[in-house]
């Protein structure tokens, strides 16, 4: 499995006035690149941070293109256009071509993904939930030609957590019957689930169905403790969707897929590849996915 994530943080216009130069901080860009070697049970990640000045990092407005140095993600202007990803460090690299198999899906009611009780706790969020992927992947200096299936997210908004929220659990799942699921559970300080949590079920023909928090259940069935951050994360889940007659067990393919980002976002979080098995309308089903867990070392600060 792999992930390549770019973040942009805007800087207050008032702060920019004090730095009138080509190096002015209009935007700060950050990126995380990770590879999970499922066979070797190894996880590798690296990170970047750069200001926008002098072309070291940036993003285009007319189409999807974002970059930091030689790491980049871009897509053709056509909504069904090909995506291209490039990233590398001293030992690992990827160059991938991703072609959407389905149209993009907007999450949330009326295209707004609510993350809390306040109006400001929301984002615009869409996904390409299934992309046919080909290219090359380098692991510990050895290059492999690869093919598979990817998932692409693009989210933008306030990124504001409520005072009583500590983080989130996010699931992206691709089942072998050509359907997909996205879930996010916003966690409160007392360990309960924020009622703003929700999800999306995507049918085989690409139609999305919004899921309210009452439409699914997430049960943690195990834990894993990081020897580095000392955080304890859930490490196995049972997901239940009564209205879909669907029950799924989700298990990490490698226990340690923790990113400790001391040189960029300054947080530790778990995000990694998972295997999925279960039953759907009485029939066995299986698939693959990714899970992201934040706020387990301390309350997430955005």
Backbone bond lengths (Angstrom), bond angles and torsions (degrees), N, CA, C in turn:
res aa  C-N    CA-C-N  psi(-1)  N-CA   C-N-CA  omega(-1)  CA-C   N-CA-C  phi
1 X - - - 1.456 - - 1.522 110.34 -
2 X 1.333 115.91 161.74 1.463 120.34 177.99 1.520 109.16 -146.58
3 X 1.321 115.09 161.14 1.455 120.87 167.84 1.519 108.83 -145.92
4 X 1.314 115.47 144.42 1.459 122.74 173.97 1.520 106.40 -138.70
5 X 1.318 116.02 112.59 1.460 121.85 -173.09 1.518 110.08 -123.24
6 X 1.332 116.28 131.97 1.460 122.35 174.96 1.524 108.97 -113.74
7 X 1.333 115.32 139.59 1.459 122.38 177.18 1.528 108.46 -122.89
8 X 1.333 116.18 144.48 1.462 120.56 170.98 1.519 108.82 -125.16
9 X 1.321 115.37 133.56 1.460 120.85 175.31 1.521 108.49 -120.25
10 X 1.325 115.79 123.99 1.451 120.09 177.51 1.519 110.96 -79.18
11 X 1.329 115.18 154.09 1.465 121.76 179.21 1.521 108.30 -113.49
12 X 1.312 116.90 140.13 1.458 122.33 -178.01 1.526 111.29 -55.64
13 X 1.366 118.41 133.18 1.468 120.48 176.97 1.518 113.07 -56.38
14 X 1.328 118.10 -31.25 1.462 120.85 178.85 1.521 110.82 -64.87
15 X 1.337 116.74 -36.66 1.460 119.78 178.44 1.519 111.25 -69.62
16 X 1.336 117.22 -33.79 1.462 120.65 -177.74 1.517 111.11 -65.26
17 X 1.338 118.20 -32.80 1.461 121.62 -177.91 1.518 112.26 -57.86
18 X 1.307 117.43 -26.16 1.467 120.65 -178.53 1.519 112.09 -85.43
19 X 1.346 117.64 -4.16 1.464 121.77 -177.58 1.526 110.06 -130.98
20 X 1.337 118.71 65.42 1.465 121.33 -176.02 1.529 112.26 -79.45
21 X 1.320 117.36 79.86 1.460 121.65 179.53 1.515 109.51 -154.47
22 X 1.340 116.52 173.74 1.458 120.91 177.43 1.526 111.48 -64.86
23 X 1.332 116.15 -16.50 1.459 119.97 178.96 1.527 111.96 -94.32
24 X 1.346 117.15 9.74 1.461 119.94 -179.97 1.527 111.19 -57.60
25 X 1.317 115.73 141.99 1.461 121.12 -175.12 1.530 111.32 -90.13
26 X 1.328 117.20 76.01 1.460 120.05 172.72 1.530 110.24 -72.52
27 X 1.335 115.20 -39.47 1.462 120.77 -178.50 1.523 109.22 -143.20
28 X 1.325 115.37 146.91 1.460 121.87 170.70 1.529 107.17 -116.70
29 X 1.329 115.97 133.18 1.462 121.37 -179.84 1.523 109.85 -113.25
30 X 1.331 115.07 139.99 1.457 122.39 179.26 1.523 107.81 -133.92
31 X 1.334 116.80 152.91 1.462 119.78 179.39 1.518 110.67 -148.65
32 X 1.338 114.96 147.09 1.469 122.99 174.81 1.524 108.55 -125.24
33 X 1.319 115.78 134.80 1.465 123.33 179.74 1.520 107.48 -128.33
34 X 1.339 117.09 125.14 1.466 120.19 -177.14 1.521 110.32 -140.23
35 X 1.327 114.87 146.20 1.463 122.33 177.59 1.525 108.31 -130.77
36 X 1.326 116.47 130.41 1.459 122.35 174.94 1.522 109.11 -106.54
37 X 1.334 115.88 116.06 1.468 122.33 175.48 1.524 106.65 -89.36
38 X 1.324 116.46 97.38 1.460 120.86 -173.38 1.521 111.33 -67.17
39 X 1.327 116.69 -41.24 1.467 120.31 -179.43 1.518 111.31 -66.11
40 X 1.325 116.52 -45.57 1.459 120.92 -178.43 1.513 114.27 -84.66
41 X 1.349 117.26 -3.51 1.471 122.57 -179.70 1.531 111.28 55.49
42 X 1.347 115.23 44.69 1.460 120.56 179.64 1.523 109.89 -124.69
43 X 1.333 115.18 150.35 1.461 121.98 179.80 1.520 108.38 -131.36
44 X 1.323 116.60 133.07 1.463 122.09 -178.67 1.524 108.77 -131.90
45 X 1.334 116.51 136.32 1.460 118.61 174.95 1.523 110.10 -142.77
46 X 1.319 115.20 155.98 1.459 121.93 173.13 1.524 108.27 -144.30
47 X 1.311 116.59 169.83 1.457 120.92 -171.32 1.518 110.81 -146.69
48 X 1.321 115.77 158.44 1.459 122.54 177.35 1.521 109.90 -140.82
49 X 1.320 114.57 153.02 1.458 122.45 173.91 1.519 107.96 -144.83
50 X 1.335 117.01 135.53 1.458 119.68 178.48 1.523 109.98 -156.66
51 X 1.323 115.76 150.19 1.451 120.48 169.62 1.524 108.97 -80.55
52 X 1.338 115.23 166.30 1.457 120.80 -176.85 1.526 112.31 -75.45
53 X 1.322 118.27 -25.39 1.456 122.79 -169.72 1.511 115.59 -53.54
54 X 1.340 115.69 141.70 1.464 124.23 174.67 1.527 113.27 59.38
55 X 1.317 116.65 27.25 1.455 120.51 172.11 1.509 116.35 77.68
56 X 1.333 118.49 8.57 1.464 119.47 -179.64 1.523 112.51 -67.85
57 X 1.320 115.91 -26.37 1.464 121.21 178.47 1.514 108.00 -155.42
58 X 1.328 116.23 158.12 1.453 118.06 178.66 1.508 112.60 171.48
59 X 1.334 114.04 -176.15 1.464 121.54 178.39 1.518 108.32 -151.37
60 X 1.321 116.00 146.94 1.453 121.58 176.75 1.522 110.05 -92.47
61 X 1.330 116.22 152.21 1.458 120.95 179.40 1.525 112.18 -93.82
62 X 1.335 117.78 -29.89 1.466 121.04 -174.37 1.527 112.64 -76.91
63 X 1.310 117.42 -23.50 1.457 121.12 -179.78 1.520 108.26 -152.85
64 X 1.326 115.60 172.83 1.460 119.73 177.63 1.523 109.49 -76.79
65 X 1.303 116.44 109.86 1.463 122.30 170.52 1.520 107.63 -157.06
66 X 1.323 115.53 121.62 1.455 121.85 177.74 1.512 107.94 -138.05
67 X 1.345 117.01 145.37 1.458 119.62 -176.80 1.523 111.36 -153.04
68 X 1.313 114.31 152.99 1.461 123.07 165.92 1.521 106.05 -135.06
69 X 1.321 116.91 117.40 1.464 121.09 -174.71 1.534 108.72 51.66
70 X 1.327 118.65 -120.14 1.468 120.77 -178.07 1.530 113.41 -100.71
71 X 1.320 116.83 6.89 1.465 120.01 171.21 1.527 107.62 -86.13
72 X 1.334 117.73 137.29 1.459 118.81 -178.59 1.521 111.71 -156.63
73 X 1.325 114.17 155.72 1.464 123.36 170.43 1.514 106.32 -137.00
74 X 1.324 116.85 127.62 1.453 119.52 179.60 1.516 110.26 -148.03
75 X 1.335 114.94 160.06 1.460 120.79 -178.88 1.516 109.31 -143.95
76 X 1.315 115.38 151.95 1.453 120.93 174.24 1.529 109.35 -66.12
77 X 1.346 118.04 151.42 1.475 120.40 -176.53 1.520 114.18 -59.95
78 X 1.315 118.21 -31.05 1.464 122.23 178.00 1.527 109.56 -60.91
79 X 1.358 118.89 131.33 1.474 120.13 179.18 1.525 113.93 -54.88
80 X 1.337 116.37 -24.77 1.466 119.69 178.08 1.523 111.45 -98.28
81 X 1.342 116.16 13.73 1.455 120.63 -174.44 1.516 114.06 -73.96
82 X 1.310 115.00 163.21 1.461 122.51 -178.14 1.527 110.67 -73.62
83 X 1.337 116.34 139.47 1.455 123.67 173.10 1.532 108.66 -100.52
84 X 1.328 116.29 145.58 1.460 121.68 177.44 1.523 109.18 -128.30
85 X 1.334 116.53 130.63 1.463 122.66 179.42 1.517 109.83 -120.21
86 X 1.335 116.20 137.22 1.461 121.84 176.62 1.523 108.28 -139.47
87 X 1.328 116.69 130.01 1.469 121.73 174.64 1.518 108.79 -159.59
88 X 1.323 116.07 149.74 1.465 119.10 177.65 1.519 110.12 -161.92
89 X 1.328 115.49 152.68 1.457 122.18 168.04 1.521 107.38 -133.30
90 X 1.323 118.24 -157.25 1.462 120.41 -173.66 1.527 113.23 -66.35
91 X 1.323 118.22 -29.21 1.469 120.66 -172.92 1.522 114.50 -124.81
92 X 1.333 117.80 -19.02 1.456 121.69 -174.66 1.533 110.08 -128.71
93 X 1.321 115.70 149.41 1.463 120.15 -179.60 1.515 110.17 -158.49
94 X 1.336 114.65 159.11 1.460 119.53 170.72 1.520 109.66 -145.89
95 X 1.302 115.20 144.28 1.461 124.37 169.10 1.521 105.58 -136.91
96 X 1.329 116.51 109.72 1.460 120.36 -170.23 1.527 111.67 -131.16
97 X 1.314 114.30 147.39 1.467 123.44 174.97 1.526 107.52 -116.20
98 X 1.328 116.59 121.98 1.459 122.18 -175.58 1.528 109.38 -118.03
99 X 1.314 116.51 121.96 1.465 121.32 -179.10 1.525 109.37 -114.22
100 X 1.351 118.35 119.45 1.469 120.48 -177.12 1.526 112.61 -61.01
101 X 1.330 116.07 131.78 1.460 122.20 173.30 1.524 111.72 -91.63
102 X 1.342 115.99 -16.18 1.463 122.01 -179.50 1.525 108.86 -138.63
103 X 1.326 118.16 159.05 1.464 120.09 175.94 1.523 110.93 -68.96
104 X 1.338 117.40 162.40 1.465 119.64 178.02 1.524 111.45 -65.02
105 X 1.327 115.07 151.41 1.466 122.83 -178.67 1.521 108.73 -118.38
106 X 1.330 117.63 126.63 1.462 122.18 174.76 1.524 108.91 -89.78
107 X 1.330 116.02 130.37 1.461 121.10 -178.61 1.526 110.85 -93.55
108 X 1.315 114.92 155.42 1.450 120.54 176.37 1.516 112.76 91.19
109 X 1.320 115.21 164.93 1.459 121.02 177.36 1.522 109.40 -73.35
110 X 1.325 117.32 128.67 1.467 123.36 179.14 1.525 111.93 57.54
111 X 1.326 116.70 29.79 1.456 120.54 175.40 1.512 115.37 80.95
112 X 1.329 117.92 6.20 1.466 121.88 178.71 1.522 108.48 -115.94
113 X 1.327 116.00 123.26 1.460 121.89 -179.58 1.523 108.69 -93.69
114 X 1.319 116.17 101.01 1.462 121.09 -177.37 1.523 109.89 -78.18
115 X 1.337 117.08 133.30 1.455 121.68 -177.29 1.524 113.32 -113.53
116 X 1.323 117.56 -3.39 1.457 121.03 -179.25 1.514 110.30 -168.92
117 X 1.335 115.86 -175.15 1.463 119.94 -174.69 1.517 112.98 -78.69
118 X 1.339 118.01 -22.61 1.457 121.12 179.15 1.524 110.61 -84.68
119 X 1.328 116.41 147.66 1.464 121.29 -179.03 1.522 111.26 -58.85
120 X 1.342 117.00 -35.02 1.467 120.60 -177.37 1.527 113.15 -70.38
121 X 1.322 117.39 -16.68 1.469 121.24 -179.41 1.525 109.53 -88.19
122 X 1.331 115.24 72.59 1.462 120.36 -175.80 1.516 109.17 -155.64
123 X 1.327 114.89 165.56 1.458 120.29 178.63 1.520 109.34 -150.12
124 X 1.323 114.98 162.92 1.458 121.39 164.19 1.526 105.86 -95.50
125 X 1.319 116.13 131.58 1.460 120.07 -168.79 1.525 108.61 -147.89
126 X 1.338 115.66 123.09 1.463 118.90 175.57 1.518 109.63 -135.23
127 X 1.327 116.15 161.55 1.466 121.71 -177.96 1.524 110.62 -139.93
128 X 1.315 115.16 146.71 1.455 122.29 157.64 1.527 104.74 -96.75
129 X 1.312 117.19 107.87 1.463 120.75 -168.79 1.525 113.91 -84.92
130 X 1.336 117.19 -8.28 1.468 119.48 179.30 1.529 108.22 -155.80
131 X 1.333 116.02 113.45 1.459 121.86 178.61 1.525 109.21 -127.96
132 X 1.318 117.27 126.19 1.464 121.39 174.33 1.523 108.48 -70.31
133 X 1.329 116.16 129.25 1.460 121.30 -168.23 1.520 111.25 -125.85
134 X 1.343 115.69 133.48 1.463 122.22 174.61 1.519 108.72 -138.34
135 X 1.330 116.12 158.27 1.455 119.90 177.20 1.507 111.83 150.54
136 X 1.324 115.69 -149.38 1.461 120.68 -177.99 1.515 110.35 -129.61
137 X 1.321 114.52 148.22 1.459 122.99 178.91 1.517 107.85 -135.13
138 X 1.323 116.77 129.28 1.459 122.00 178.69 1.519 109.40 -108.49
139 X 1.334 116.18 127.08 1.464 122.61 179.23 1.515 108.17 -124.92
140 X 1.328 116.20 119.54 1.469 121.55 -178.74 1.525 111.51 50.84
141 X 1.334 115.78 42.52 1.453 121.41 175.28 1.511 115.82 84.09
142 X 1.327 118.58 -6.79 1.461 121.68 179.99 1.527 109.65 -103.01
143 X 1.330 115.93 124.39 1.463 121.11 -176.08 1.525 111.65 -91.67
144 X 1.342 115.06 138.84 1.461 122.18 179.06 1.525 109.18 -128.03
145 X 1.326 116.43 140.59 1.458 120.75 168.49 1.529 107.34 -82.19
146 X 1.319 116.92 132.17 1.461 120.18 -172.75 1.528 111.15 -131.94
147 X 1.317 114.80 158.44 1.462 121.96 171.60 1.520 107.49 -148.56
148 X 1.304 116.05 152.47 1.454 119.44 -178.97 1.510 111.39 174.67
149 X 1.324 115.19 -151.73 1.461 122.18 -177.20 1.522 109.14 -131.15
150 X 1.331 116.34 136.46 1.464 121.81 -178.26 1.525 110.74 -122.31
151 X 1.329 113.35 170.74 1.476 123.39 176.94 1.519 106.10 -132.70
152 X 1.328 117.61 136.36 1.459 121.37 -179.82 1.524 110.12 -125.15
153 X 1.332 116.71 129.64 1.460 123.66 176.30 1.519 110.33 -114.14
154 X 1.331 116.25 145.99 1.464 122.35 169.53 1.521 106.93 -139.07
155 X 1.324 115.61 119.89 1.460 120.69 -176.22 1.513 109.06 -134.82
156 X 1.332 116.03 136.84 1.459 119.25 178.00 1.519 108.76 -148.07
157 X 1.337 114.99 143.30 1.452 119.97 -177.17 1.508 110.35 166.21
158 X 1.321 115.47 -152.36 1.463 120.81 -173.99 1.517 113.20 -75.12
159 X 1.344 117.34 -27.36 1.472 122.19 -175.29 1.524 111.33 52.88
160 X 1.299 116.34 37.96 1.462 121.20 -175.22 1.523 110.62 -106.13
161 X 1.333 115.95 123.33 1.461 120.18 174.05 1.521 109.62 -87.80
162 X 1.327 115.72 146.87 1.446 119.70 174.64 1.519 111.15 -71.39
163 X 1.322 116.70 160.96 1.464 121.01 -177.41 1.519 112.14 -60.73
164 X 1.338 117.35 -27.14 1.460 120.90 -178.37 1.527 112.75 -98.20
165 X 1.340 117.82 4.36 1.462 121.64 179.45 1.529 110.62 -98.65
166 X 1.336 117.02 145.50 1.468 120.63 -178.97 1.526 113.00 -116.54
167 X 1.331 118.11 -20.85 1.459 120.70 -177.91 1.512 110.35 168.29
168 X 1.333 115.94 -164.99 1.464 119.39 -178.55 1.518 111.78 -145.54
169 X 1.332 114.50 159.36 1.462 124.20 169.45 1.530 106.14 -115.83
170 X 1.327 117.45 123.39 1.471 122.09 -176.18 1.517 109.52 -122.79
171 X 1.312 116.32 137.45 1.462 122.68 -179.14 1.524 109.90 -126.94
172 X 1.325 117.09 132.64 1.467 122.11 166.96 1.522 106.79 -123.58
173 X 1.322 116.73 125.38 1.468 121.83 -172.19 1.525 109.89 -131.79
174 X 1.326 115.79 131.47 1.466 122.92 174.42 1.529 108.03 -115.82
175 X 1.318 116.88 116.65 1.456 121.16 179.50 1.528 110.66 -94.67
176 X 1.322 115.59 156.10 1.461 120.36 -176.08 1.527 113.36 -71.15
177 X 1.338 118.01 -9.59 1.466 120.21 175.00 1.529 111.80 -87.13
178 X 1.356 115.88 13.55 1.465 123.27 175.89 1.527 112.87 73.25
179 X 1.327 117.59 23.77 1.457 122.19 172.45 1.528 109.07 -111.26
180 X 1.341 115.92 160.99 1.460 120.97 -178.85 1.530 110.40 -136.79
181 X 1.324 114.27 160.35 1.461 122.04 177.22 1.515 109.71 -137.59
182 X 1.322 116.35 138.76 1.454 122.53 168.58 1.522 107.25 -124.96
183 X 1.334 116.04 131.21 1.459 121.60 176.56 1.514 109.23 -133.51
184 X 1.320 116.94 142.61 1.459 119.02 165.21 1.527 109.20 -134.79
185 X 1.322 113.04 135.06 1.465 121.88 178.32 1.519 107.73 -113.88
186 X 1.325 117.62 111.25 1.457 121.93 174.57 1.531 107.87 -81.96
187 X 1.348 116.08 123.90 1.462 120.94 -175.11 1.526 110.94 -97.82
188 X 1.329 114.73 138.86 1.455 121.50 177.45 1.525 110.43 -96.04
189 X 1.323 116.03 167.63 1.465 121.26 -176.60 1.525 112.60 -58.16
190 X 1.319 117.19 -33.02 1.467 119.97 -178.42 1.528 112.73 -84.85
191 X 1.343 117.06 5.92 1.454 121.19 178.38 1.515 114.79 90.11
192 X 1.312 117.20 -6.01 1.463 120.32 -179.43 1.529 110.93 -82.18
193 X 1.320 115.84 174.49 1.458 122.72 -176.73 1.521 110.75 -98.63
194 X 1.333 116.77 129.11 1.458 121.09 175.89 1.530 109.15 -65.69
195 X 1.319 116.61 138.43 1.462 120.88 -177.92 1.525 112.56 -67.73
196 X 1.336 117.77 -12.02 1.464 120.97 177.07 1.526 112.33 -79.71
197 X 1.319 117.79 -8.46 1.466 120.97 178.47 1.530 109.82 -59.81
198 X 1.331 116.20 146.70 1.462 118.70 -178.68 1.520 110.73 -160.58
199 X 1.314 116.83 -168.84 1.457 121.08 -178.86 1.510 111.64 -167.40
200 X 1.328 114.89 -175.89 1.462 122.03 178.87 1.521 108.96 -142.87
201 X 1.325 116.63 132.42 1.462 122.27 170.61 1.521 107.69 -105.68
202 X 1.333 116.37 130.47 1.465 121.36 -177.36 1.528 108.68 -113.24
203 X 1.313 116.77 124.72 1.462 121.71 -177.68 1.526 110.88 -75.46
204 X 1.318 116.12 170.31 1.462 121.14 -178.63 1.523 112.15 -60.90
205 X 1.339 117.20 -29.24 1.461 119.79 179.31 1.524 112.84 -93.64
206 X 1.349 117.40 10.39 1.457 121.57 172.64 1.509 116.09 93.71
207 X 1.319 119.29 1.34 1.462 121.06 -179.46 1.528 110.88 -78.34
208 X 1.357 118.15 128.96 1.466 120.88 179.56 1.520 112.19 -88.43
209 X 1.323 115.28 148.37 1.463 122.26 175.26 1.523 107.55 -130.51
210 X 1.333 116.47 118.03 1.465 121.39 -177.93 1.522 110.69 -70.03
211 X 1.328 116.16 135.73 1.460 122.54 178.64 1.526 109.62 -112.44
212 X 1.319 116.33 121.89 1.460 120.81 172.32 1.526 109.10 -79.29
213 X 1.331 116.28 166.56 1.459 120.61 -178.90 1.531 111.45 -60.35
214 X 1.318 117.35 -26.14 1.465 120.95 179.10 1.532 112.87 -78.82
215 X 1.329 117.53 -6.19 1.468 121.36 -177.57 1.522 113.32 -90.38
216 X 1.334 117.42 -5.82 1.462 119.11 -178.58 1.523 110.64 -148.31
217 X 1.329 115.02 160.03 1.462 122.50 176.06 1.524 108.32 -130.06
218 X 1.329 116.45 138.10 1.464 122.19 177.73 1.523 107.66 -119.79
219 X 1.319 116.22 115.67 1.465 121.87 -179.03 1.526 109.43 -114.23
220 X 1.337 117.07 121.77 1.463 121.27 176.12 1.523 109.34 -80.06
221 X 1.344 115.97 132.25 1.468 120.65 -174.75 1.528 112.84 -121.40
222 X 1.321 117.69 11.85 1.458 120.99 179.22 1.514 109.67 -179.60
223 X 1.340 116.89 169.63 1.462 121.38 179.82 1.523 110.44 -138.11
224 X 1.320 114.77 161.21 1.464 122.85 173.15 1.521 107.45 -139.85
225 X 1.346 117.29 135.33 1.457 122.27 -179.27 1.518 109.96 -111.31
226 X 1.328 115.84 128.56 1.458 122.00 -179.91 1.521 110.50 -75.44
227 X 1.333 116.51 131.53 1.465 120.30 176.14 1.524 111.15 -74.97
228 X 1.341 117.39 -15.75 1.462 121.58 -178.56 1.531 111.65 -91.86
229 X 1.326 117.13 -58.96 1.464 120.28 -177.00 1.524 112.92 -87.39
230 X 1.345 117.01 -15.23 1.470 124.41 -176.08 1.528 112.74 69.93
231 X 1.320 117.90 6.52 1.462 120.71 178.04 1.526 110.22 -74.18
232 X 1.314 116.08 145.02 1.460 121.84 174.17 1.524 108.77 -107.98
233 X 1.327 115.13 121.12 1.459 122.35 -177.29 1.530 110.27 -110.24
234 X 1.327 117.67 150.98 1.467 118.14 166.64 1.523 108.87 -62.92
235 X 1.332 117.47 146.75 1.466 120.06 -172.79 1.522 113.46 -132.60
236 X 1.310 117.45 4.41 1.460 121.79 173.47 1.521 106.65 -161.78
237 X 1.327 116.19 143.24 1.458 119.69 -175.39 1.521 110.98 -137.52
238 X 1.324 114.42 151.78 1.465 121.05 166.73 1.532 107.16 -116.77
239 X 1.317 115.52 122.59 1.460 122.08 -179.80 1.523 108.57 -107.52
240 X 1.332 115.80 130.46 1.462 120.43 -179.13 1.529 109.72 -122.84
241 X 1.331 115.19 134.04 1.459 123.04 179.03 1.534 107.86 -129.17
242 X 1.321 118.15 85.15 1.468 120.50 -174.26 1.528 113.65 -55.88
243 X 1.337 117.57 -41.30 1.467 119.55 -177.10 1.519 112.58 -69.29
244 X 1.339 117.13 -21.22 1.463 121.53 178.29 1.520 112.02 -98.14
245 X 1.335 116.76 -2.59 1.470 121.96 -174.70 1.529 109.53 52.31
246 X 1.324 115.07 51.57 1.465 122.20 -172.56 1.522 110.20 -133.42
247 X 1.334 116.70 130.40 1.465 123.31 174.28 1.522 107.56 -131.76
248 X 1.337 116.77 128.35 1.459 121.24 -176.80 1.519 110.70 -129.00
249 X 1.331 116.34 138.87 1.456 122.84 169.18 1.523 108.07 -104.13
250 X 1.326 115.72 130.62 1.463 122.57 -175.48 1.524 108.24 -119.77
251 X 1.348 116.81 124.33 1.464 122.01 -174.18 1.530 109.77 -131.46
252 X 1.351 118.74 129.69 1.463 120.20 176.09 1.526 111.92 -60.00
253 X 1.336 116.58 139.28 1.461 121.21 177.92 1.522 111.88 -80.83
254 X 1.323 117.37 -22.09 1.465 124.12 172.52 1.523 106.11 -139.37
255 X 1.321 117.71 132.92 1.468 120.07 -175.01 1.524 112.11 -64.25
256 X 1.336 116.69 -49.37 1.461 120.97 -175.89 1.524 109.99 -92.75
257 X 1.338 115.41 95.63 1.460 121.57 171.97 1.534 108.33 -126.21
258 X 1.325 114.41 44.29 1.460 121.64 -178.41 1.523 110.25 -90.20
259 X 1.329 116.42 133.20 1.457 122.57 174.74 1.523 108.41 -102.30
260 X 1.317 116.55 123.74 1.459 122.68 178.34 1.528 106.63 -113.33
261 X 1.334 115.81 99.30 1.464 121.50 -163.68 1.525 111.54 -101.48
262 X 1.318 116.32 64.58 1.466 121.20 -176.47 1.519 112.76 -70.81
263 X 1.341 118.48 -15.47 1.464 121.24 -178.30 1.534 113.01 -107.13
264 X 1.334 117.62 8.75 1.466 118.39 178.66 1.527 110.36 -142.51
265 X 1.323 117.87 -90.89 1.461 120.74 -175.10 1.523 114.08 -80.30
266 X 1.329 117.31 -10.71 1.466 122.61 174.67 1.528 112.85 62.66
267 X 1.319 117.06 33.81 1.460 120.85 174.86 1.522 108.70 -133.97
268 X 1.310 116.09 157.48 1.463 121.57 170.84 1.522 107.82 -109.08
269 X 1.315 116.00 132.29 1.458 120.41 178.36 1.519 109.01 -149.73
270 X 1.320 116.07 163.49 1.464 122.20 -179.73 1.516 107.90 -108.73
271 X 1.321 116.52 126.89 1.468 120.47 173.50 1.514 108.48 -147.75
272 X 1.340 116.11 122.10 1.446 116.90 -175.48 1.509 114.98 -164.37
273 X 1.333 113.11 177.37 1.460 122.49 -176.62 1.524 110.93 -76.54
274 X 1.335 115.21 141.91 1.462 121.28 -179.59 1.531 109.96 -135.14
275 X 1.333 114.95 154.81 1.464 122.26 172.03 1.522 108.48 -101.20
276 X 1.321 116.41 147.03 1.460 121.92 -175.21 1.530 109.62 -129.43
277 X 1.325 116.57 129.07 1.470 122.23 173.80 1.518 108.53 -137.16
278 X 1.342 116.73 159.37 1.453 118.72 177.75 1.505 112.52 166.78
279 X 1.333 115.00 -157.52 1.461 121.12 178.94 1.525 109.61 -132.19
280 X 1.326 115.25 143.69 1.459 122.30 178.39 1.518 108.03 -134.32
281 X 1.323 115.24 115.50 1.461 121.02 -177.66 1.530 111.23 52.28
282 X 1.347 114.23 40.68 1.455 121.22 175.96 1.510 115.83 83.50
283 X 1.335 117.75 -2.20 1.456 121.68 -178.94 1.528 110.44 -109.83
284 X 1.336 116.61 145.27 1.460 120.60 178.24 1.521 110.08 -65.11
285 X 1.331 115.74 141.94 1.455 121.48 178.74 1.516 108.30 -143.36
286 X 1.320 117.20 151.07 1.459 120.75 176.13 1.519 109.54 -146.38
287 X 1.329 115.15 169.09 1.449 119.26 -178.30 1.511 111.26 -176.59
288 X 1.327 114.52 -158.34 1.462 121.96 -176.51 1.522 108.49 -143.61
289 X 1.321 116.06 168.29 1.449 117.94 178.98 1.509 113.06 -177.11
290 X 1.326 113.97 -173.58 1.459 122.81 174.52 1.520 108.19 -133.18
291 X 1.332 115.50 147.21 1.461 122.41 177.64 1.520 108.25 -128.13
292 X 1.337 116.55 138.74 1.464 122.02 175.14 1.524 108.97 -122.10
293 X 1.343 116.08 132.77 1.460 122.88 -177.58 1.518 108.82 -128.23
294 X 1.330 117.71 117.57 1.463 121.39 -179.79 1.524 110.36 -122.69
295 X 1.337 115.36 159.03 1.452 120.74 176.04 1.510 114.96 79.81
296 X 1.324 117.34 21.38 1.470 120.25 179.52 1.528 112.52 -97.24
297 X 1.327 118.26 -19.32 1.462 120.12 173.02 1.523 110.21 -84.68
298 X 1.318 115.36 -41.94 1.454 124.03 175.73 1.524 107.03 -163.16
299 X 1.320 116.48 170.06 1.462 119.16 178.95 1.525 109.10 -57.17
300 X 1.331 115.55 131.87 1.458 120.23 -177.47 1.518 110.06 -67.92
301 X 1.330 115.74 130.35 1.472 121.62 178.16 1.521 107.93 -112.43
302 X 1.332 116.01 120.38 1.461 121.03 -177.69 1.521 110.75 -107.40
